[in-house]
Amino acid sequence: MLGVPHTQTARGSQKSAQEIFGFRNAAAETELESRFLAVPDPKLAEQHLRVLTQAPHVAGSPEDKATADYVAQRFREAGLETETVEYRVWMNYPAEISVDVTAPADVHMHGPSREHVEGDSLADDPRVIMPFNAMSPSGDAEADVVYANYGTPEDFKKLEQLKVDVRHKIVLVRYGQNFRGVKAFLAQERGAAGLIIYSDPADDGWRRGDKYPKGPWRPDTGVQRGSIGYMFEFAGDPTTPGIASVPSLPDAQRTAPEQSAQLPKIPTTPLSYGDAWPILEHLGGPDSPREWQGALPFTYHVGPGPVKVKMHLKQDYQFRTIWDVIGRVQGSENADEWVVAGNHRDAWVYGAVDPNSGTAAMLESVHGLGELLKSGWRPKRTIILGSWDAEEEGLIGSTEWGEQHESDLSGAVAYFNMDVAVSGPKFGAASVPSLKQFLRDVAKAVPSPSGGTVYDSWQKQNQPGVEFAQSPTEAIGDNRRNPAAQSKADVPVGDLGSGSDYTVFLQHLGVPSADVSSTGSYGVYHSAFDNFNWFKKFGDPDFVYEQQMARIFGISIIRMADADVLPFDYEEYAKEIVSYIDSARKKAQPEFPGQTLNFNELARSAHHFEQAAAKVLVRQQNSPRDADKLNQALRDAERALLMPEGLPNRPWFRHAIYAPGQYTGYAAVVIPGINEAIDKHDFARAQEQVASLAAALNRAAKVLESDR
């Protein structure tokens, strides 16, 4: 049965009935998908986005609740059983935020300046929340400033080499390279008094092209809000790691906020490059390393001083109510097997790209599912659609729901995520390796607005020498990062780290997961300018990529819900793991002089997993009429890769193969237990983690062998 799915014309009306992996009757599936593809409508997607972005709707606000009600109404209209689920979570809004230059006497700056451009009044709405960092503590600090580039471990090491001490200083770093919470973590570890994170025009401003409203890049006053919660420790509500923060949960069962491993200890706040300009311009000390030079028109120095800054942060922390909207279609044959798909709905301000381009596309996917339901179709497996809340503060809505439904999700076969659905025309995807070919096949079934299929344009965009306007940033997670290994000469599908709502499903619960997006020149991330006007002008003026993403998302759900044999490719998974292990072995050699990490048992278990994966693929291709046992093995193999004890020092993360990096935050670290032990030069821990991974691979191999 393993085959390449059908191709189609640009309008999706004609298809050749080629085989579809996992289906005995490809013709029936092709016909069903044809009917689905005809439904998602660019005009309706535009209408959804206009409604969803008519007001700023930060998580927990009345405007956020209005978007929940809108999504719930669309779910019900499509025929989904729908409920709105509340959680009570610990979150801050800004009460007072100020950053002032207090020395030298002739340098003046009082921020954060209000976001404003001539030609777009949406940023002037008084409901726009002032620039701030979620999960920062309140605090006051006044100190000399030190510039630390992107605030990576290497950058702080460079400052040490330059004999620049950041203790008791206010550290100024630029956005990019790593998750903003990692910047706060590293500054805190090194004794900084406070942290300011600014957006440099080299990264998403005028160095990239015309700034908004003339072009798509960040204007002088644009600020990137965002959470600095230590999500690499655990995701979700900071007071309830591992348990759901349902409204009835007694406070006695919560972790006190001051004891939460997720909450930073130093005051941290963001600035625009307009506000950061006078600070950077007047710094003394050595010239910065030349690769630290941004695009402001003067030589960057590292300090410390003579510029002194006073930070005053007063955060309004409370337990606040958030709202997930859950839609359900009961499966006709395997109702306890769930196909879960979701997108978050809350935004820092208007959130036209992030996340509501995804919400609008999801609603058009739901529209298509609704038309199939009205025609009498019922999926074999249960479909769950989640509109998650408070993702921006720390992946909270999805995590709390996942923790609440942990036992139900033991039957989940996959989770499909869409966050930033559209910021431009370049399709990208990230997933566990067992779903990489599935995503390529889905892309072959969906027409591209540029002609041919999404897969065709994906291939063209990944030709050697084709450059793309936006390099990977934390703006869109991992979809454009090259995978750590690639066993097939095909379009690259990235690895899942963190930064979006798949985190709880994959890394805590072991549900095979995927994330899709279509990206472009996007300089207004997490600012007031990520609004309908920007989207209509630069993101997707005709909403044809919204239609494309609705189709990709919907076909993924339908195929997984109706497959006779689950379309996982564990052979690709096994080959990538073997490559990860080879890389770790090579990396370990120079890190432990005079000692040798013993990889022999791990090599044997990886070979065992590889053999089991190859054999199960043959059984999938010759699918038995009664595939229940085979499907259970395919479904449970991912869960077998969970480590019961979790990762060292952060047990909420249980996946042996993928985790967000402790020092990257969004980007995936593969076989994290081993690689992070090597990075820490901890030989004993590395050897323990080698053994732990070997045990996980043997467990997964035995699961794959269990249906024979």
VOGU-3710 file (C-alpha; in Angstrom, 3 decimals, decimal comma):
1> mlgvphtqta> 0,000/0,000/0,000  2,928/2,369/0,411  2,548/4,833/-2,419  2,575/8,408/-3,535  -0,812/10,049/-3,118  -2,807/11,517/-5,930  -1,884/14,697/-7,723  -4,394/17,231/-8,884  -4,949/20,344/-10,927  -4,538/23,763/-9,355
11> rgsqksaqei> -8,237/23,870/-8,539  -8,228/20,414/-6,983  -11,020/19,140/-9,213  -9,313/16,238/-10,985  -7,133/13,554/-9,472  -5,545/10,357/-10,542  -6,406/7,634/-8,078  -2,922/6,614/-7,055  -2,280/4,756/-3,852  -2,413/6,543/-0,509
21> fgfrnaaaet> -0,288/5,022/2,238  -2,533/3,481/4,883  -5,648/3,093/2,714  -6,981/-0,059/1,075  -9,437/1,936/-1,042  -7,533/4,999/-2,256  -10,279/5,905/-4,729  -12,867/6,419/-1,965  -10,433/8,512/0,072  -9,491/10,542/-3,004
31> elesrflavp> -13,140/11,290/-3,699  -13,751/12,334/-0,063  -10,700/14,608/-0,091  -11,870/16,118/-3,384  -15,126/17,129/-1,747  -13,284/18,566/1,240  -10,830/20,568/-0,895  -13,696/22,375/-2,632  -14,975/23,921/0,616  -12,336/26,186/2,303
41> dpklaeqhlr> -13,034/29,693/1,034  -10,542/32,615/0,923  -13,357/35,144/1,389  -14,631/33,393/4,525  -11,076/33,111/5,881  -10,748/36,879/5,410  -14,024/37,403/7,250  -12,859/35,192/10,148  -9,576/37,069/10,423  -11,307/40,441/10,349
51> vltqaphvag> -13,603/39,422/13,230  -10,868/37,730/15,269  -8,538/40,745/15,002  -11,054/43,553/15,446  -9,741/44,217/18,972  -6,581/43,461/20,958  -7,287/40,189/22,787  -4,598/39,231/25,256  -5,308/35,995/27,145  -7,823/36,344/29,956
61> spedkatady> -9,343/39,604/28,669  -13,030/40,154/27,786  -11,956/40,539/24,131  -10,240/37,144/24,345  -13,490/35,630/25,634  -15,305/37,170/22,640  -12,951/35,334/20,250  -13,655/32,095/22,159  -17,380/32,641/21,674  -16,875/33,286/17,952
71> vaqrfreagl> -14,856/30,089/17,490  -17,368/28,060/19,518  -20,202/29,337/17,316  -18,341/28,331/14,121  -17,626/24,875/15,592  -21,312/24,373/16,429  -22,432/25,536/12,989  -20,205/22,829/11,475  -21,870/20,158/13,615  -19,124/19,639/16,196
81> etetveyrvw> -20,010/18,837/19,811  -18,572/21,970/21,398  -17,637/23,052/24,904  -15,716/25,977/26,373  -13,343/24,820/29,102  -12,068/27,191/31,785  -8,751/27,084/33,626  -7,537/29,288/36,472  -3,915/30,228/35,842  -1,223/32,494/37,269
91> mnypaeisvd> -0,497/35,354/34,851  0,673/38,944/34,872  -0,483/42,054/33,094  1,737/45,157/33,254  0,690/47,787/35,811  3,654/50,180/35,566  6,610/49,759/33,203  9,301/52,375/32,739  12,885/52,432/31,508  14,854/55,673/31,924
101> vtapadvhmh> 18,416/56,683/31,125  19,724/58,346/34,322  23,322/58,993/33,210  25,148/60,672/31,483  23,204/63,855/32,200  22,949/64,873/28,565  21,404/61,544/27,398  17,636/61,285/27,647  15,309/58,363/27,066  12,032/57,503/28,752
111> gpsrehvegd> 10,431/54,302/27,543  8,731/52,189/26,528  7,499/54,554/23,827  4,019/53,876/22,564  3,958/51,982/19,263  2,900/54,279/16,438  3,305/54,733/12,694  1,705/57,264/10,380  -0,827/55,494/8,200  -2,110/52,783/10,576
121> sladdprvim> -4,167/53,946/13,538  -4,781/50,429/14,917  -1,690/50,674/17,135  -3,207/53,778/18,764  -6,136/51,843/20,305  -6,030/52,442/24,087  -6,648/48,699/24,654  -3,217/47,857/23,173  -1,305/46,400/26,112  1,929/48,255/26,827
131> pfnamspsgd> 5,157/46,460/25,905  6,118/43,999/28,645  7,422/40,495/29,224  5,012/37,951/30,650  6,310/36,058/33,677  8,853/38,766/34,558  8,862/39,636/38,249  8,167/43,122/39,486  11,299/44,961/40,448  13,398/48,083/40,369
141> aeadvvyany> 16,981/48,207/39,200  19,361/51,054/38,436  22,779/50,189/37,103  25,358/50,572/34,369  24,449/48,858/31,112  26,380/46,003/29,428  25,576/44,965/25,834  25,590/41,156/25,373  24,578/40,703/21,723  21,883/37,957/21,552
151> gtpedfkkle> 22,446/36,785/25,109  23,585/33,272/24,197  25,981/31,210/26,341  28,711/31,982/23,786  27,982/35,722/24,017  28,283/35,734/27,808  31,495/33,702/27,513  32,863/36,340/25,118  32,144/39,070/27,683  34,138/37,092/30,257
161> qlkvdvrhki> 37,057/36,933/27,812  36,772/40,722/27,372  36,895/41,013/31,206  33,436/42,597/31,249  31,504/41,652/34,387  27,690/41,599/34,156  27,107/41,151/37,902  24,779/43,839/39,271  24,541/45,394/35,791  21,530/45,835/33,532
171> vlvrygqnfr> 22,191/43,642/30,531  20,944/44,786/27,114  20,477/42,020/24,519  18,825/41,829/21,143  16,058/39,475/20,123  16,965/36,450/17,994  19,065/33,258/18,062  17,392/31,847/21,170  14,170/32,032/23,173  13,785/35,231/25,198
181> gvkaflaqer> 13,340/33,216/28,408  16,792/31,693/27,883  18,251/35,211/27,710  16,674/35,963/31,100  17,858/32,624/32,526  21,461/33,211/31,448  21,501/36,805/32,720  20,021/35,641/36,031  22,616/32,855/36,340  25,382/35,429/35,897
191> gaagliiysd> 24,108/37,804/38,562  22,642/40,588/36,416  20,393/43,135/38,118  17,971/43,279/35,204  17,544/42,535/31,513  16,326/44,630/28,581  15,592/42,896/25,257  15,323/45,041/22,157  14,649/44,386/18,476  17,622/45,383/16,313
201> paddgwrrgd> 16,861/46,627/12,778  19,494/44,172/11,514  17,243/41,274/12,529  13,726/42,316/11,563  13,870/46,038/10,781  15,205/48,263/8,001  18,284/46,129/7,260  15,866/43,515/5,904  13,827/45,928/3,770  11,284/48,715/4,004
211> kypkgpwrpd> 9,739/49,116/7,416  6,013/49,135/8,077  3,746/50,648/6,732  5,819/50,964/3,528  7,165/47,427/3,858  6,687/44,379/6,103  9,583/44,996/8,505  9,587/46,325/12,071  9,254/50,122/12,411  11,259/52,184/14,911
221> tgvqrgsigy> 8,640/51,971/17,687  7,749/48,292/17,169  8,252/46,154/20,257  8,261/42,385/20,596  6,272/41,385/23,656  6,545/37,798/24,843  6,814/35,434/27,762  10,141/34,852/29,472  8,777/31,967/31,558  11,250/29,103/31,760
231> mfefagdptt> 9,248/26,803/29,500  12,338/24,619/29,091  11,637/23,565/32,716  7,963/22,781/32,081  5,111/24,227/30,033  1,747/25,469/31,237  0,548/27,286/34,330  3,597/28,096/36,500  1,822/26,869/39,653  0,653/23,442/38,412
241> pgiasvpslp> 3,426/21,437/36,723  2,009/18,069/35,684  -1,547/18,702/36,895  -4,421/20,648/35,364  -5,220/24,097/36,771  -8,984/23,521/36,787  -10,980/26,203/38,638  -11,780/23,785/41,489  -8,113/22,961/42,206  -7,344/24,000/45,809
251> daqrtapeqs> -4,486/26,472/46,225  -2,877/23,952/48,592  -2,235/21,692/45,571  -0,488/24,446/43,655  3,182/25,383/43,780  3,619/28,812/45,355  4,630/31,229/42,563  7,830/32,212/44,386  8,874/28,542/44,358  7,969/27,839/40,720
261> aqlpkipttp> 10,922/26,687/38,610  9,266/28,390/35,627  9,349/31,954/36,964  12,437/34,154/36,423  13,970/36,113/39,275  15,296/39,256/37,544  13,145/42,067/36,109  13,026/41,829/32,326  11,318/44,046/29,780  11,370/44,669/26,001
271> lsygdawpil> 12,143/47,873/24,105  11,946/49,070/20,517  15,140/49,888/18,694  14,015/53,507/18,792  14,211/53,413/22,588  17,369/51,272/22,718  19,196/53,633/20,332  20,405/56,258/22,882  21,477/53,531/25,318  23,605/51,716/22,747
281> ehlggpdspr> 24,930/54,900/21,160  26,441/56,149/24,394  27,905/52,917/25,734  31,641/52,958/26,369  34,071/50,120/26,970  35,603/47,993/24,244  34,219/47,908/20,710  31,823/44,996/20,478  33,038/41,985/18,508  32,237/42,873/14,902
291> ewqgalpfty> 29,685/40,078/14,549  27,777/41,747/17,424  27,310/44,934/15,386  23,654/45,576/14,588  22,203/48,034/12,084  22,037/51,212/14,157  24,373/53,826/12,608  27,263/53,832/15,069  29,834/51,411/16,444  28,378/49,193/19,174
301> hvgpgpvkvk> 30,373/49,017/22,415  29,886/46,510/25,230  30,127/48,863/28,232  29,792/48,763/31,158  28,435/52,288/31,261  28,817/55,171/31,252  25,122/54,831/30,382  23,086/54,061/33,458  19,475/52,905/33,214  16,701/52,705/35,764
311> mhlkqdyqfr> 14,084/49,972/35,303  10,794/50,121/37,173  8,467/47,154/36,682  5,235/46,698/38,581  3,441/43,563/37,413  -0,175/42,757/38,191  -0,041/39,018/38,956  -3,351/37,263/39,590  -5,067/33,957/39,009  -6,966/34,652/35,801
321> tiwdvigrvq> -9,552/32,667/33,862  -8,699/31,470/30,358  -10,923/29,685/27,830  -10,163/26,723/25,592  -12,801/25,859/22,987  -13,012/22,122/22,247  -14,900/20,672/19,289  -15,475/16,946/18,854  -16,635/14,545/16,148  -17,234/11,059/17,530
331> gsenadewvv> -15,482/8,252/15,643  -17,684/5,594/14,036  -15,330/2,613/14,567  -12,428/3,442/16,874  -13,936/6,175/19,029  -11,265/5,881/21,738  -8,546/6,658/19,191  -8,290/10,443/18,974  -6,922/12,629/16,194  -6,292/15,969/17,912
341> agnhrdawvy> -5,628/19,217/16,050  -5,343/22,729/17,353  -4,336/26,359/17,138  -4,087/29,007/19,823  -6,346/32,021/19,718  -4,915/34,534/22,211  -2,583/37,269/20,976  -0,315/39,896/22,512  -2,220/42,567/20,612  -4,236/41,927/17,421
351> gavdpnsgta> -2,352/38,794/16,366  -3,291/38,751/12,679  -0,379/36,481/11,773  0,365/35,045/15,208  -1,936/33,234/15,861  -5,158/34,189/14,115  -4,000/33,385/10,592  -4,011/29,867/12,053  -7,418/30,286/13,710  -8,978/31,535/10,463
361> amlesvhglg> -7,457/28,633/8,513  -8,577/26,146/11,179  -12,132/27,517/10,984  -12,154/26,934/7,232  -10,860/23,376/7,849  -13,771/22,955/10,269  -16,090/24,398/7,607  -14,891/21,648/5,234  -15,317/18,935/7,867  -18,809/20,260/8,549
371> ellksgwrpk> -19,824/19,911/4,898  -18,599/16,290/4,898  -20,548/15,602/8,096  -23,708/17,058/6,556  -23,294/14,699/3,581  -23,311/11,684/5,931  -19,579/11,065/6,397  -18,342/9,965/9,804  -14,654/9,560/10,602  -13,472/6,156/11,826
381> rtiilgswda> -11,551/7,783/14,674  -12,691/10,596/16,934  -11,565/14,087/15,858  -10,851/16,693/18,545  -10,311/20,346/17,560  -8,744/22,651/20,156  -8,758/26,450/20,141  -6,178/26,995/22,860  -5,865/30,037/25,093  -2,858/31,654/26,825
391> eeegligste> -0,319/30,019/24,535  1,644/33,254/24,505  2,136/33,262/28,272  3,558/29,728/28,356  1,612/27,241/26,206  -0,913/27,274/29,019  -4,313/26,353/27,552  -3,078/23,357/25,559  -0,875/22,120/28,394  -3,593/22,295/31,034
401> wgeqhesdls> -6,047/20,488/28,739  -3,427/17,847/27,893  -2,628/17,297/31,569  -6,342/17,074/32,411  -6,932/14,473/29,673  -3,723/12,481/30,043  -5,506/9,125/30,375  -7,853/9,829/27,421  -4,874/10,849/25,305  -3,253/7,452/25,778
411> gavayfnmdv> -5,430/6,520/22,788  -4,508/9,576/20,698  -2,899/8,683/17,381  -1,612/12,150/16,392  -1,639/15,854/17,187  -1,587/18,415/14,348  -0,625/21,978/15,234  -1,023/25,213/13,332  0,143/28,409/15,017  1,370/30,991/12,527
421> avsgpkfgaa> -0,478/29,584/9,521  0,443/32,370/7,104  2,967/35,198/7,059  3,898/34,620/3,415  4,082/32,013/0,633  6,796/29,587/1,755  5,394/26,304/3,092  7,244/24,582/5,899  6,599/21,760/8,326  8,118/20,119/11,376
431> svpslkqflr> 7,211/16,776/12,939  8,408/13,562/14,487  10,180/11,533/11,775  7,366/8,973/11,576  5,093/11,736/10,203  7,538/13,406/7,814  6,536/11,359/4,767  2,872/11,715/5,718  3,245/15,516/5,557  5,048/15,338/2,210
441> dvakavpsps> 2,220/13,160/0,878  -0,464/15,543/2,170  1,377/18,424/0,450  1,165/16,456/-2,815  -2,634/16,353/-2,462  -3,219/20,089/-2,051  -3,023/22,720/-4,807  -0,647/25,663/-4,403  -1,707/29,214/-5,275  1,554/29,430/-7,252
451> ggtvydswqk> 0,537/26,494/-9,501  1,015/22,751/-9,147  0,835/21,305/-5,653  2,073/22,579/-2,310  4,725/19,876/-2,533  5,904/21,228/-5,903  6,372/24,744/-4,526  7,951/23,328/-1,336  10,514/21,535/-3,512  11,263/24,664/-5,571
461> qnqpgvefaq> 11,767/26,758/-2,438  14,271/24,230/-1,116  16,444/24,119/-4,242  20,115/24,872/-3,533  20,803/28,565/-3,956  17,205/29,703/-3,340  17,346/32,313/-0,619  14,471/33,240/1,584  13,836/36,643/3,123  13,471/35,538/6,723
471> spteaigdnr> 16,003/33,351/8,459  14,745/31,175/11,318  13,893/33,204/14,391  11,882/32,517/17,466  9,022/34,236/15,645  7,862/31,067/13,991  9,514/28,263/15,905  11,210/25,447/14,059  9,541/25,077/10,684  12,383/26,548/8,683
481> rnpaaqskad> 15,240/25,104/10,692  17,004/22,268/8,964  16,418/18,945/10,714  19,301/17,540/12,763  19,394/14,550/10,405  17,697/13,657/7,155  17,482/10,072/5,970  15,610/10,836/2,730  16,681/12,993/-0,203  13,449/14,962/-0,106
491> vpvgdlgsgs> 12,078/18,264/1,155  13,297/18,862/4,708  10,789/18,524/7,535  12,087/20,159/10,714  12,349/18,770/14,237  9,957/19,810/17,018  11,522/21,731/19,888  9,042/23,961/21,682  7,371/27,324/21,350  3,910/26,143/20,366
501> dytvflqhlg> 1,050/23,942/21,475  2,404/20,561/20,330  4,756/20,614/23,344  2,489/18,879/25,878  1,286/16,319/23,348  4,704/15,197/22,132  7,137/15,850/24,932  4,981/15,143/27,964  2,438/12,629/26,630  4,215/10,982/23,667
511> vpsadvsstg> 1,592/11,683/20,995  3,131/11,819/17,473  2,959/15,493/16,497  3,370/17,855/13,545  3,345/21,610/12,937  2,732/23,401/9,619  3,027/26,993/8,424  3,487/29,186/5,367  5,998/31,937/5,995  7,421/35,132/4,553
521> sygvyhsafd> 8,938/38,530/5,366  7,470/39,117/8,814  8,941/41,904/10,921  6,009/42,790/13,158  5,985/39,689/15,387  4,337/40,287/18,797  3,817/43,992/18,105  0,737/46,172/17,654  1,493/46,181/13,915  0,715/42,447/13,539
531> nfnwfkkfgd> -2,807/43,446/12,586  -5,337/43,038/9,811  -3,911/45,969/7,825  -0,408/44,403/7,785  -1,809/41,003/6,840  -3,961/42,334/4,018  -1,040/44,327/2,599  1,903/41,970/3,082  0,875/38,583/4,470  -1,744/37,165/2,104
541> pdfvyeqqma> -3,739/39,896/0,319  -6,113/37,475/-1,419  -6,226/34,901/1,417  -5,245/32,124/-1,000  -2,508/30,854/1,342  -5,092/30,824/4,125  -7,135/28,534/1,877  -4,038/26,399/1,205  -3,327/25,988/4,933  -6,978/25,169/5,697
551> rifgisiirm> -6,729/22,401/3,099  -3,390/21,072/4,390  -4,689/21,022/7,967  -7,993/19,403/7,030  -6,517/16,703/4,770  -4,045/15,808/7,541  -6,937/15,337/9,980  -9,149/13,385/7,559  -6,384/11,014/6,456  -5,302/10,241/9,992
561> adadvlpfdy> -8,900/9,790/11,152  -9,861/7,416/8,326  -6,664/5,449/7,599  -7,087/1,657/7,651  -3,484/1,350/8,829  -1,901/4,307/10,598  0,435/6,021/8,087  3,537/6,237/10,297  7,002/5,611/8,882  9,132/4,315/11,743
571> eeyakeivsy> 11,878/3,366/9,310  12,615/7,060/8,681  12,441/7,612/12,466  14,956/4,837/13,152  17,421/6,079/10,545  17,337/9,602/11,951  17,904/8,304/15,496  20,928/6,280/14,310  22,301/9,502/12,826  21,702/11,401/16,101
581> idsarkkaqp> 23,585/8,717/18,019  26,536/8,779/15,593  26,754/12,566/15,965  26,630/12,325/19,784  29,377/9,702/19,804  31,646/11,963/17,726  30,772/14,988/19,865  31,585/13,107/23,091  35,115/12,070/22,130  36,879/15,433/22,543
591> efpgqtlnfn> 34,661/16,441/25,499  35,836/13,593/27,775  39,595/13,237/27,280  40,877/10,029/28,851  37,360/8,634/29,223  35,215/6,807/26,693  31,434/6,857/26,737  30,249/3,314/26,051  27,748/3,432/23,181  27,788/-0,330/22,480
601> elarsahhfe> 24,469/-1,207/24,124  22,850/1,891/22,619  24,072/0,913/19,142  22,523/-2,548/19,610  19,185/-1,090/20,753  19,152/1,377/17,827  19,764/-1,528/15,450  16,950/-3,454/17,165  14,604/-0,479/16,658  15,723/-0,127/13,019
611> qaaakvlvrq> 14,994/-3,800/12,299  11,594/-3,659/14,016  10,713/-0,483/12,072  11,643/-2,053/8,714  9,555/-5,135/9,465  6,518/-3,164/10,619  6,672/-1,086/7,434  6,347/-4,276/5,377  3,294/-5,250/7,456  1,807/-1,781/6,896
621> qnsprdadkl> 2,280/-2,134/3,133  0,485/-5,501/3,182  -2,117/-4,386/5,653  -4,106/-7,148/7,335  -7,897/-6,926/7,195  -7,973/-6,740/10,974  -5,400/-4,012/11,610  -6,309/-3,221/15,227  -3,265/-4,894/16,748  -0,940/-3,382/14,152
631> nqalrdaera> -2,427/0,083/14,698  -2,060/-0,222/18,438  1,631/-1,033/18,007  2,098/1,914/15,634  0,248/4,228/18,007  2,080/3,109/21,148  5,640/3,088/19,778  5,990/6,856/20,239  4,840/6,594/23,865  7,450/3,908/24,448
641> llmpeglpnr> 10,054/6,599/23,741  8,983/8,461/26,890  11,324/8,122/29,860  9,298/7,483/33,032  11,781/9,519/35,078  11,887/12,386/32,549  14,937/14,412/31,598  17,523/15,216/34,278  16,510/18,296/36,296  13,348/18,851/34,230
651> pwfrhaiyap> 11,211/15,714/34,611  8,095/17,243/32,974  9,884/16,694/29,640  9,796/12,935/29,150  10,606/12,364/25,470  13,929/10,596/24,936  14,449/11,933/21,388  13,226/15,560/21,361  13,122/18,434/23,832  13,476/22,193/23,696
661> gqytgyaavv> 17,109/23,013/24,437  17,866/24,377/27,882  19,924/27,101/26,179  17,886/27,481/22,967  14,311/27,197/24,262  12,539/26,851/20,920  15,017/24,920/18,776  14,964/21,163/19,319  17,795/19,328/20,996  17,854/15,733/19,741
671> ipgineaidk> 18,532/12,894/22,200  18,616/15,680/24,800  19,606/13,598/27,809  22,905/12,611/26,186  23,665/15,832/24,323  23,022/18,104/27,289  25,124/15,892/29,580  27,981/16,126/27,063  27,542/19,920/26,920  27,776/20,016/30,733
681> hdfaraqeqv> 30,915/17,785/30,658  29,093/15,427/33,037  30,466/11,975/32,193  28,445/10,010/34,762  25,183/11,628/33,671  26,024/11,101/30,002  26,572/7,377/30,598  23,284/7,148/32,517  21,472/8,884/29,657  23,044/6,546/27,088
691> aslaaalnra> 21,567/3,641/29,057  18,203/5,408/29,402  17,977/5,985/25,642  18,948/2,371/24,943  16,105/1,218/27,203  13,624/3,533/25,430  14,626/2,271/21,969  14,318/-1,350/23,095  10,857/-0,600/24,521  9,766/1,007/21,249
701> akvlesdr> 11,181/-1,886/19,204  9,295/-4,419/21,320  6,071/-2,433/20,878  6,519/-2,476/17,083  7,099/-6,243/17,243  4,070/-6,838/19,477  1,404/-7,239/16,772  2,964/-10,325/15,210
//
